């Protein structure tokens, strides 16, 4: 059964200019290393514009099931290039706004 790993966060106001270049670094890395992301069914990024927390980012990582999520996530985030990207990303984010959830479709 498909599962989604949902991450939400707000970028620090003084780091907003650095977010787009960091995002493009990730997207380029993802495109250049398809084997690393093999098994990831989809990845989407949304920005909340109305309601709730202003400028909240929502990342949606889709996997076949929980076992696949654990295996693929471990492979991705143990990669040296992704460790660097992830570390830089977390320096841009307000730590108290970062959360992660696992969703599964029911209908």
N, C-alpha and C positions, 0 to 999 in steps of 0.2 A: 504494500500500500504506500503510495506517495506520501512523503513528509516534506515539510517546509521548515527550514531554519530561518527564523525572522529576527533580524537585528535592528534595533532602533537607536538613534543617537542624534545629538545636536552638535554641530561644529562650533568650536570656540569663536566668538565674534572677531577676535584679533587674528584668527587663522583662516578666515573664509577665503582670502585670496590664494591660499596655498592648497585648498581642497580640490579644485578642478585639476590642477597639474598632477596631484597625487592620484586622483581618480583615473586620469588618462594613463598614468604609469601602470596602475593595476590593469586597466583594460588592455593595454598593449602587451603586458606580461601574459595575461590570460590568453590572448590571441596567439602569441609567439610560443606558448608552451601547452599545446592542446592535450598532450599525453598526461600532463600534471592534473588537468581538470576533467579527464575522462571519467564518465559516470555521473558527472554533475548534469542534471537534466536541464536546468535553466538557472539563470541569475538575473535578477532585476533590481533596479534602484529607483525608489520613488522619493519625492519630497512633498511633505504635507504642506498645503497652502492655506487651508481653511479648517478651522476647528482644532481643538486640542492644543498641542504645543506647536508654536510657530516655527517654521523651518526645520521640522523634524525629518530626518532621513530614515527611510525604511528599506532595508536590504532583504531580499527574498531569495534564498538558496533552495532549490528544489532537488530532492534526491528520491531514488526508488523506494527506500525504506530506511529505518533507523540504522541497521547494520551498514548499509552503503554510506550513509551520512558519516558515521564514525570513521570508516575506512578512508573515504575520500577526503574528508576534512583533515585527518591526520596526515595523509600524503601531501595535501596542499600546504598546510601550515608548518610542516617539518622541512619544507624546501627552503634553502637559504635565501633565495630571491624573495619569496613570499614572507619570510620572517622579517626581512628589511622593510618591505612594503607595509606589513601589518604594524610593525613598531612605529613607523612614520605616521601611519593613519591614526593610531591611538594617541599620538601627541597632538593631533588636530581636534580631537573630540573632548567635549566636557565629560569627564569620567562619571559623574553622577547621573548623566542622561543615558548612558549605554546600557542596553538590556538585550537579552536574547531569549527567544521563545521557540518552541517546536510546535508547529501546527500540523494537523492531519485532516484531510477532507473527509466529510461524513455524508455528503449528499452530492 
